[in-house]
């Protein structure tokens, strides 16, 4: 992920395909061919076709279609919300898990969440701002980064978007198998900052609590998504101050989720673990890290001649 982006020269994609004659070879070194008759010929042909399509996608990423991406993102978020909120709210088990997490943190001497929650809550303007941050930026910045990727880095968009989708999918597994009461519901003296300050816009407390799974705290997708945004900005932005803001965003989000008593810091560890799985899964599929794809594949350059083709991290502007 931190390695330099591979720079493709015009024709490199086509040459890579040409070396194999546009086909994919099986383990024996012979091209996959259809065989007349019955038996495994259809499966062999289908497998060969699938391998060719995967190789073509790796070497020549398809241009994202706006209508498809909008529909895919909308459908994915709808399914995410549906599955997340359909997970049974197992209050007793969620409280038991909260007891385990809190006692573990205390035994390790890192149970700082309650002190941070009370300290920040004493500064009204600050905690109210954090409540709105928690309720809104989670969606706004993630969508903004996806739009920026689509417009400015179309060659990297598909792989980067796949990281986000895989991360979210693994988070749903965590919500199902490890329901966890957030600190504000755990009964350890935390302050529910949304309820106390009557902040609008959050599904964590108030009227929104009736339509949102209150025990989907582990892992924290506020951390998973914000870290994905931060890394994307850090590796792909040109200006140093923008890259610095990219790294500050997940750090600020960690402070917010703890201060508002919506998560333990261990939930953040879970979110980072899901993100790691997302990056690794995408690496296995595409055979390179998401940010190592060319900004614009060589086969597109005739259509977009003025786009930046330098390596990630090169030629920064202050």
N, C-alpha and C positions, 0 to 999 in steps of 0.2 A: 504493500500500500504506500510505503514511503519511497519506493524506488522511482527513478525518473520515468516519465511517460515515454513510451516508444513512439518515435516520430516516423510516420509513414511517408514515403515519397510516392509521387504519382506512378501508378502501375504496379506498386508493390503488392497490393491485394490481388490483382489479376495474376501476377506472376506466381504468387503462392498457390493459387488455385490451379494454375497451369502446370505446375510441377507434378501434380497428381492426375492431370488430365480431367479435372473436374469430378473425379470419383474418389471414393474412400475405400481403402484396401482393408481386407480382413486380416486376422492375425497371421494367416499363412502367406501374406504378401500378394495375394491375387485380388483383383477387383471383385467386389460383390456383384454377381450376375444373376439374373432371373433364370430359373431352370424350368423347362417345360414339364408339365405333368403336375402331380399332386405332391403331397408330403410337405417338406419344410421350405419349398421354393418361395412361396408367398411370404413367409416370415423372413427369409433371408433377404428378399428384395425390399420388403418394408424396412428391415433393420438398416440395410445399406442406404436407403433413401433418407432415413432419419439421421444417420451419421453424416451424410452429405449436407443435409440442411443445417445440422449443428455446426459443422466445419465452416460452412458459408457464413453463418451468423457470427462466428468468432472472428473470421477474417474480414468480413464486410458487413458490419452492423447495418440493419435495415433502418431507413429513415423513419423516425417516429411520426405516426399520423395523429394529428391533434385531436380529432374526434374520438379516435380509439383510446388515446391516453386519458382524455377527460372522462370517458365512459368507464374505463378500467379503474381509475382512481375513485370515482364516485361509487362504483359497485363494490370495490374493495373496502372502502370505508364503511359503507352500509353493512356489508357482511361482518366486518370487524365489530361494529357497534352491536349488531344483532347477536353475534356469538358471545361477545363480552357480557352483554346484559342478560343473555339466556343462561349463563352459568348459574346454577343454584346458589343462592345466598346462604351458605352454611354458616350461620352466625356463631354457633358453638365451636365448630372447627376453626373458623377464622380467628376467634378470640384465643383459642389454644395456641394457634400459630403465632399470634401477636405476643402472647406470654413467652413463648420460646425465643422469639427474636429479641425481645426486650431484655430478658434475662441473660441471653448470650452476649448481647452488647455490654450489659453491666459487668458480666464476668470478665470481659476483655478490656473494660475500662474505657469504652468508646461510646457510651450511651449519652451523647451530648444533645440529642434532639430536643428534649424538654427545656433545657436551659436556653437554647437558641430560640425556641418557640416563644417562651415567656419574655425574653429580652427584646426581640423584634416586635412583639405585640404591644410593648409599652410605648412604641413610637407609632402613633396612629397613622400618619401619612405614609409611612414606610410600609406597614403591613397591609394597608388598603391597596397600595400600589402593587404589592406582591400578590394579593388576591386576584387583581385584574390580570396581572402577568400570567398567573397559573391558569386562569380561565380562557385566555385569548391567544397568547403568543405561541402556545403549543401547536395550534392549527395554522395561524397566519404565517409564521416563519417557515414551517415545513412546506406549505403550499408555495410560498414565494421562492424557496430554493428549488423546488421541482420545476417551476416556471422558468427560472434562470437557467437551470440545466438544459431544459428543452430548447430554449432560444439560443444560448451561447455555447453550449457543449453538447450538441446533438449526438455526436459519436460516443459520448460517455453516458448518455442519459439512460439507456435501457439497462445497462449493468448496474448503475447507481440506484436506479429505481427498484431493481430486483433485490438489492441489499435491504432496502427499506421494507419491502413486502415480506421477505423471509423473516426479518427481525420481528415484524408485527405478528406473523403467523406463530412463531415460537412463543411470543408473549401470551397468546391465547391459551397455549398449553399450560403455561404457568398459572394463569388465572383459574383454570379448571382444577388443576391438581394441587395448588397451594393457595387456597383462599386465605386472605390475610386482612385482619381489621387494621385500618390505618391508625396512627397515633391518636388522632382526634376522637376515635371511637373506642380506644383500647382501655380507657379508664385509669390512666396513670397520671392524671392531672394536667394533660395537654389542653390548650385553648383552641377551640374550633373558631378560627379567625373569621371565617365567612359568616358564621352564625352570630358572632359577637358584634361584628361591624356592619352587618346587613349588606354585604357586597353582592351585586347582581352578577349573573353570567356563569356561575359555577354549578356543575352537576354534583359536586361533592357534598353539598349541604342544602338545607332548605327544601323548596318544592322540587328541585331537580333530583334530589336524592331518591324520589319514588320511581324514577325512570332510569336510574343508573345503578350498576352493580357497585355497591359501596365497599365490597371486599376484594375488588380487583386491584390490589395495591402492589402485588409482587408478580412480575417485575414492573419497574416504573418505566412506562413508555414516554413520559416527559423527558426522562434521561436518555432513553434509547433513541428517540426521534431528534432531540436537541443535539446529541453527540454526532448523529449522522449528519445533521445540518452543519455543525461546526467543523467536522472533518472535511466535508465537501467544500465548504468555503475556504478552509485553510489550504487544501491541496490545489484548488483550481482558481482561486481569485488572484488577480495580478497585483493589487496594491497591498503593501504590508499592513497598513492599518486595518484594512478589511479582513485580512487573514487573522490578525490579532483579535478582532471582534468575533471571528468564527470560533476561536478557542475560548473566549470569555463567555460565549452564550451558554454552553452546557454547564460551565462552572457556576454562572449566575442561576441557572435553573436548579442546580443542586441546592443552593442556598434557599431558593424559594420553596421547593417542595418540603424541605425540613422546617423552615420557619412557619409555614402555614399548617403544619402538622398533618399533611396529606400522605407523607411517606417517611419511613425510616431510611437512613442512609444505606442500609443493606438492600433496600428495594432498588437503589441506584446501581448497586453491584449487579443485581439480577438483570437490569436493563442493559448494562454494558455487556453482560454475558450473551444476551440475545443478539445484540448488535454484532458481537464477534462471530456468532454462528452465521449471521446474515452475510458477513464479508467472506467467510470461509466457504459457505455454500455457493456463493456467486463465483468465487475463485475456481471451484471445482467445475462449474458449468462452463465458464468462459475461458479458463486456462490463463487468466491474468487478472490482476486486481482491477476493481471497477474504475479507478482513476488513471489507469495506465493505457486505456484506449486513446487513440488520437482524438483531438477535439473535433476534427472533421475528417472522416476517412478519405483516402486518396481518390476513391471513385466519385466523391461528391464535389471535389475541388473546382471542377469546371462550373458548377452552379453557385458556389460560394467562394469566390476567389480572394476576398479580402479578410477572411476569418483568420484568427491567430492559430498558428500551427506549431508554436514553440512548446518546449517541455513544461510540465508542471513545475512551478517554482522558479522558472527562468524569466528574466527580464522584468522583475517587479518594479512597480512604480510607487513612489511614496505618496 
